[in-house]
Amino acid sequence: MKPTKTVTCDVLVVGSGAGGLATALTARHHGLDVIVTEKEPVFGGTTARSGGWMWIPCNPLAQKEGFKDSKEAARTYLQHEAGNHFDAGRVDAFLENGPKMVEFFETNTEMEFTLGPAFSDYHPDAPGGTSGGRSIVATPYDGRKLGKEIARLRPPLKEITFLGMMIGSGKELLHLRNTVGILPRTDVRCG
Ligand SMILES: Cc1cc2nc3c(=O)[nH]c(=O)nc-3n(C[C@H](O)[C@H](O)[C@H](O)COP(=O)(O)OP(=O)(O)OC[C@H]3O[C@@H](n4cnc5c(N)ncnc54)[C@H](O)[C@@H]3O)c2cc1C
């Protein structure tokens, strides 16, 4: 089909999941003109359906809470877990920039994060592993602030919701369990 309109930008982002939107926000913050394209009628990709947990060693929230951790310990853990797939360059870039990313989003956007203090590494007893402090989750956001745009946000998967709530939404489900007493323990996590 012949294009009917030409638009120009500094950065063209393909896809509106966390990767795409984080890129778009960062580029915009640095003064660039950004266009985000999305092939679906809704935005958010897989990210909009996820549990929202992020594994960020030495994140600012854990540091504020006094968790003892180091990039070296996290690197040792990743090296142990990844085996032959360990990629030193990428791991070091991740460990260096993960905490900066958290700080950037908390300072420059409406995003906030919550520490999962008891959310351990998958193998806490492995070399460099910890029993908590490396996992943070996106704090619930009042969808009403999105106005009409909320209709274009990809909804969660029905299969992993209960009464409209994500199974990963530990606190809400815990509250429901405590109120009506019908559910097993809900310190279940998603991701
Ligand atoms: C139920 C569930 C729970 C999860 N929980 C967690 C968790 O707690 N923690 C965690 O770390 N990970 C979790 N994950 C995994 C995590 O959600 C994904 O790894 C992450 O969201 C991927 O982000 P992304 O930006 O790379 O891709 P996506 O979020 O999938 O975004 C890609 C976007 O690109 C669009 N796109 C693709 N091709 C084109 C094109 N040609 N033109 C325009 N647009 C295009 C897609 O439609 C999509 O919107 C979970 C996944 C699921 C399914």
The ligand as an SDF file (V2000), in Angstrom:
LIG
                    3D

 53 58  0  0  0  0  0  0  0  0999 V2000
    1.9720  -14.2910   33.1090 C   0  0  0  0  0  0  0  0  0  0  0  0
    3.3750  -13.7470   33.0170 C   0  0  0  0  0  0  0  0  0  0  0  0
    4.0080  -13.2800   34.1560 C   0  0  0  0  0  0  0  0  0  0  0  0
    5.3180  -12.7890   34.0880 C   0  0  0  0  0  0  0  0  0  0  0  0
    5.8890  -12.2780   35.2230 N   0  0  0  0  0  0  0  0  0  0  0  0
    7.1450  -11.7710   35.1580 C   0  0  0  0  0  0  0  0  0  0  0  0
    7.7400  -11.1820   36.3220 C   0  0  0  0  0  0  0  0  0  0  0  0
    7.1240  -11.0750   37.3790 O   0  0  0  0  0  0  0  0  0  0  0  0
    9.0200  -10.7210   36.2020 N   0  0  0  0  0  0  0  0  0  0  0  0
    9.7300  -10.7850   35.0170 C   0  0  0  0  0  0  0  0  0  0  0  0
   10.8910  -10.3440   34.9820 O   0  0  0  0  0  0  0  0  0  0  0  0
    9.1690  -11.3100   33.8960 N   0  0  0  0  0  0  0  0  0  0  0  0
    7.9030  -11.7880   33.9410 C   0  0  0  0  0  0  0  0  0  0  0  0
    7.3420  -12.2940   32.8060 N   0  0  0  0  0  0  0  0  0  0  0  0
    8.1060  -12.1930   31.5520 C   0  0  0  0  0  0  0  0  0  0  0  0
    8.0460  -10.7080   31.0830 C   0  0  0  0  0  0  0  0  0  0  0  0
    6.6980  -10.2670   31.0940 O   0  0  0  0  0  0  0  0  0  0  0  0
    8.6250  -10.5260   29.6580 C   0  0  0  0  0  0  0  0  0  0  0  0
    9.9280  -11.0720   29.6010 O   0  0  0  0  0  0  0  0  0  0  0  0
    8.7070   -9.0240   29.3230 C   0  0  0  0  0  0  0  0  0  0  0  0
    7.4480   -8.4040   29.5250 O   0  0  0  0  0  0  0  0  0  0  0  0
    9.1640   -8.8140   27.8850 C   0  0  0  0  0  0  0  0  0  0  0  0
    9.1780   -7.4280   27.6490 O   0  0  0  0  0  0  0  0  0  0  0  0
    9.4540   -6.8680   26.2040 P   0  0  0  0  0  0  0  0  0  0  0  0
    9.3390   -5.3770   26.2520 O   0  0  0  0  0  0  0  0  0  0  0  0
   10.7450   -7.4400   25.7040 O   0  0  0  0  0  0  0  0  0  0  0  0
    8.3290   -7.5300   25.2820 O   0  0  0  0  0  0  0  0  0  0  0  0
    6.7320   -7.3240   25.2920 P   0  0  0  0  0  0  0  0  0  0  0  0
    6.2320   -6.8000   26.5890 O   0  0  0  0  0  0  0  0  0  0  0  0
    6.1110   -8.5790   24.7890 O   0  0  0  0  0  0  0  0  0  0  0  0
    6.5310   -6.1890   24.2070 O   0  0  0  0  0  0  0  0  0  0  0  0
    6.7720   -6.4080   22.8380 C   0  0  0  0  0  0  0  0  0  0  0  0
    5.7440   -5.5890   22.0710 C   0  0  0  0  0  0  0  0  0  0  0  0
    6.1690   -5.4940   20.7130 O   0  0  0  0  0  0  0  0  0  0  0  0
    5.0370   -5.6120   19.8790 C   0  0  0  0  0  0  0  0  0  0  0  0
    5.5300   -5.9680   18.5480 N   0  0  0  0  0  0  0  0  0  0  0  0
    6.1200   -7.1260   18.1590 C   0  0  0  0  0  0  0  0  0  0  0  0
    6.4470   -7.0690   16.8490 N   0  0  0  0  0  0  0  0  0  0  0  0
    6.0600   -5.8440   16.4040 C   0  0  0  0  0  0  0  0  0  0  0  0
    6.1300   -5.1940   15.1470 C   0  0  0  0  0  0  0  0  0  0  0  0
    6.6660   -5.7950   14.0670 N   0  0  0  0  0  0  0  0  0  0  0  0
    5.6300   -3.9280   15.0370 N   0  0  0  0  0  0  0  0  0  0  0  0
    5.0770   -3.3090   16.1280 C   0  0  0  0  0  0  0  0  0  0  0  0
    4.9880   -3.8900   17.3500 N   0  0  0  0  0  0  0  0  0  0  0  0
    5.4800   -5.1320   17.4760 C   0  0  0  0  0  0  0  0  0  0  0  0
    4.2000   -6.6750   20.5820 C   0  0  0  0  0  0  0  0  0  0  0  0
    2.8640   -6.6550   20.1400 O   0  0  0  0  0  0  0  0  0  0  0  0
    4.3540   -6.2270   22.0460 C   0  0  0  0  0  0  0  0  0  0  0  0
    3.3760   -5.2820   22.4170 O   0  0  0  0  0  0  0  0  0  0  0  0
    6.0220  -12.7860   32.8490 C   0  0  0  0  0  0  0  0  0  0  0  0
    5.3830  -13.2520   31.6800 C   0  0  0  0  0  0  0  0  0  0  0  0
    4.0700  -13.7190   31.7630 C   0  0  0  0  0  0  0  0  0  0  0  0
    3.3840  -14.1940   30.4990 C   0  0  0  0  0  0  0  0  0  0  0  0
  1  2  1  0
  2  3  1  0
  2 52  2  0
  3  4  2  0
  4  5  1  0
  4 50  1  0
  5  6  2  0
  6  7  1  0
  6 13  1  0
  7  8  2  0
  7  9  1  0
  9 10  1  0
 10 11  2  0
 10 12  1  0
 12 13  2  0
 13 14  1  0
 14 15  1  0
 14 50  1  0
 15 16  1  0
 16 17  1  0
 16 18  1  0
 18 19  1  0
 18 20  1  0
 20 21  1  0
 20 22  1  0
 22 23  1  0
 23 24  1  0
 24 25  2  0
 24 26  1  0
 24 27  1  0
 27 28  1  0
 28 29  2  0
 28 30  1  0
 28 31  1  0
 31 32  1  0
 32 33  1  0
 33 34  1  0
 33 48  1  0
 34 35  1  0
 35 36  1  0
 35 46  1  0
 36 37  1  0
 36 45  1  0
 37 38  2  0
 38 39  1  0
 39 40  1  0
 39 45  2  0
 40 41  1  0
 40 42  2  0
 42 43  1  0
 43 44  2  0
 44 45  1  0
 46 47  1  0
 46 48  1  0
 48 49  1  0
 50 51  2  0
 51 52  1  0
 52 53  1  0
M  END
$$$$
